[in-house]
């Protein structure tokens, strides 16, 4: 079965005059079916891609959503010196199989050749790079290069803009992504417990500015880079700014909502 989404890995130079969102699907936005969206915070074993892929697969089967968003560098943990993950890596097979089983697009985090912090689009057909983080934080710039352009995925007529952690705090990133025409701003993030309010503050700013759904999958538990206690609390916000679904602080939790 062919994937039902199209990654757009370039800047749309017509974005200064975007097409109204109601015309994107041909029949109009009102004819789209609701999209089941989930944010997940699976347990993570540092640098163990095989085990982490199995945990992602468990989350995909549990959520049974069309799209599942995972945290930043979710397949390796926040291990900035770790090796890159190739697209044909057989360790990802359990996740590919789970996506095929429940017809899910998983948006997982991993370091890739280049070097970039990336969002991988995983379906039953395989793995591809959907987005490269544009705004690097802290020590990340010592190893990684910034991505060059915002990215949008079209899933069943719904436009999903992608982001990773620090991207969400940069006003220009949300503006450039929204200018491509989006329904959802989806991000994988990592914050410590002491900064647990940061994703909420950023989501509220993005909603207020662009009136789109916001989904943030936030790492839970402990990981590298000094994050001994990550915040968790992955959540989905409506275009009106209400929290539609939220996970707790424990690894293995997820939260889902139908967007319409």
C-alpha positions in Angstrom: 0.0 0.0 0.0 1.4 3.4 -0.9 1.9 5.9 1.9 -1.0 8.4 2.2 1.2 11.4 3.0 3.7 13.6 1.0 6.7 15.2 2.8 7.4 18.7 1.6 11.0 19.3 2.5 11.4 22.7 1.0 10.2 26.2 1.6 7.0 27.0 -0.4 7.9 30.3 -2.0 4.2 30.9 -2.6 3.6 30.9 1.1 3.4 34.7 1.2 0.1 34.2 -0.6 -1.1 30.8 0.7 -4.1 29.0 -0.7 -7.0 29.1 1.7 -7.0 26.0 3.8 -10.5 25.0 2.8 -9.4 24.2 -0.7 -6.4 21.9 0.1 -8.2 18.6 -0.2 -10.1 19.4 -3.4 -13.5 18.9 -1.8 -12.9 21.3 1.0 -11.7 21.0 4.6 -15.2 20.3 5.8 -15.1 16.9 3.9 -12.0 15.6 5.7 -12.6 12.8 8.2 -11.3 13.5 11.7 -7.7 12.6 12.2 -6.7 10.6 15.3 -3.5 12.1 16.7 -1.4 10.9 19.6 1.7 12.1 21.5 3.8 9.4 23.2 6.7 9.3 25.7 8.1 5.7 25.6 10.7 4.4 27.9 14.2 4.9 26.5 17.4 2.9 26.8 20.4 5.0 26.0 21.7 4.3 22.4 19.7 1.0 22.2 17.8 1.6 19.0 16.5 -1.9 18.8 14.9 -1.8 22.3 13.7 1.7 21.8 12.1 0.8 18.4 10.2 -2.0 20.2 9.0 0.6 22.8 7.8 2.9 20.0 6.0 -0.1 18.4 4.2 -0.7 21.7 3.1 2.9 21.9 1.9 2.8 18.3 -0.2 -0.3 19.0 -1.6 1.2 22.2 -2.5 4.6 20.7 -4.0 3.2 17.5 -3.8 6.7 16.0 -3.3 7.8 12.4 -0.3 9.9 13.5 1.9 9.3 16.6 4.4 12.0 17.6 7.5 11.0 19.7 10.0 13.1 21.6 13.3 14.6 20.3 15.9 11.9 19.7 13.4 9.3 20.9 15.1 6.3 19.2 18.5 6.9 20.9 17.9 9.1 23.9 19.5 12.6 24.1 23.0 11.2 23.5 24.7 13.8 21.4 27.8 11.7 20.7 25.9 8.6 19.6 26.0 7.1 16.1 23.6 8.1 13.4 20.6 5.9 12.5 20.4 4.8 8.8 17.1 4.8 7.1 17.4 1.1 6.2 18.4 0.1 9.8 16.8 -3.3 10.5 16.5 -2.4 14.2 13.6 -0.2 13.2 11.6 -3.2 11.7 9.4 -3.7 14.8 8.2 -0.1 14.5 7.6 -0.4 10.7 5.6 -3.6 11.4 3.5 -1.9 14.1 2.8 1.1 11.8 1.7 -1.4 9.0 -0.5 -3.2 11.5 -2.5 -0.2 12.6 -2.0 2.1 9.6 0.0 4.7 11.5 2.5 7.4 10.6 5.1 7.5 13.4 7.2 10.7 13.8 10.2 9.5 15.7 13.4 11.3 16.6 16.9 10.3 15.7 20.4 11.6 14.7 21.0 11.1 11.0 24.0 11.5 8.6 24.7 15.0 7.8 24.9 15.5 10.9 21.3 16.4 11.8 18.8 15.9 14.6 15.9 14.6 12.6 12.2 13.6 12.6 11.8 10.3 10.9 8.6 9.4 9.1 7.9 5.7 9.7 5.0 3.9 8.0 4.4 0.3 7.1 6.3 1.0 3.9 9.5 2.0 5.6 11.5 5.0 7.0 12.3 8.4 5.5 13.6 11.7 6.8 10.7 14.1 7.2 12.5 17.1 8.8 15.9 18.3 10.1 15.9 20.5 13.3 16.6 24.1 12.3 17.4 25.7 15.6 20.0 23.9 17.7 20.3 24.4 21.4 23.3 24.3 23.8 26.0 21.7 22.9 24.1 20.4 19.9 25.9 22.8 17.6 29.2 21.2 18.4 28.1 18.0 16.7 25.1 18.8 14.5 24.2 21.1 11.6 20.9 23.0 11.4 18.3 22.1 8.9 17.7 24.5 6.1 13.9 24.6 5.7 10.6 24.0 7.5 8.6 20.9 6.5 5.0 19.9 6.2 3.4 16.4 5.9 0.1 15.9 4.2 -1.8 13.1 6.0 -5.3 12.3 4.7 -5.7 16.0 3.7 -4.4 17.3 7.0 -1.3 19.5 6.9 1.1 18.8 9.7 4.1 21.1 10.3 7.1 19.6 12.0 9.4 21.0 14.8 12.0 19.8 17.3 12.4 21.3 20.8 14.1 24.7 20.5 12.3 25.3 17.2 9.1 25.7 19.2 10.5 28.7 21.0 11.6 30.5 17.9 8.8 32.8 16.6 10.2 32.8 13.1 10.0 29.0 12.9 6.3 28.8 13.7 5.7 31.7 11.3 7.6 30.0 8.4 6.0 26.7 9.0 2.5 28.2 9.3 3.1 30.1 6.1 3.2 26.8 4.3 -0.4 26.2 5.3 -0.8 23.9 8.3 -3.6 22.4 10.5 -1.2 21.0 13.1 2.1 22.0 14.5 3.8 18.8 15.8 7.0 18.7 17.8 9.2 16.3 19.7 10.7 18.0 22.7 12.9 17.5 25.8 12.6 19.6 29.0 13.7 18.9 32.5 11.2 18.8 35.3 12.2 22.3 36.4 11.2 23.6 33.0 8.0 21.6 32.7 6.0 24.7 32.0 8.0 25.7 28.9 6.2 23.5 26.3 2.8 24.8 27.6 4.0 28.4 27.3 5.3 27.8 23.7 2.2 25.9 22.7 -0.1 28.7 23.9 1.9 31.3 21.9 1.8 29.2 18.8 -2.0 28.7 19.1 -2.6 32.4 19.8 -0.6 33.4 16.7 -1.7 30.8 14.2 -4.9 29.1 15.5 -3.8 25.6 14.7 -3.7 22.3 16.7 -0.4 21.9 18.6 1.0 18.4 19.5 4.1 18.1 21.7 5.6 14.8 22.6 7.8 15.4 25.6 10.6 13.0 26.9 9.8 11.3 30.2 12.3 9.6 32.6 16.0 10.2 32.3 18.3 10.6 29.4 21.7 12.0 28.4 22.9 15.6 28.3 22.2 16.0 32.1 18.5 15.4 31.8 18.3 13.1 34.8 14.6 13.9 35.3 12.7 14.8 32.1 9.3 16.6 32.3 7.0 14.3 30.3 3.4 15.7 30.2 3.1 15.3 26.5 0.0 17.1 25.3 -2.3 18.2 22.4 -3.9 21.7 22.3 -6.9 22.8 20.3 -6.8 25.9 18.0 -8.8 27.6 20.8 -5.9 26.9 23.3 -7.6 24.2 25.3 -5.7 21.1 26.3 -7.4 18.2 24.5 -5.3 15.5 25.9 -2.3 15.2 28.3 -0.1 12.4 29.5 1.5 12.3 33.0 5.2 12.3 33.9 5.8 8.5 33.7 7.7 6.9 30.8 5.4 4.7 28.7 2.4 7.1 28.8 0.6 8.5 25.8 -2.3 10.8 25.1 -4.6 11.1 22.0 -7.3 13.2 20.5 -9.3 13.3 17.3 -8.8 16.5 15.5 -11.6 17.9 13.4 
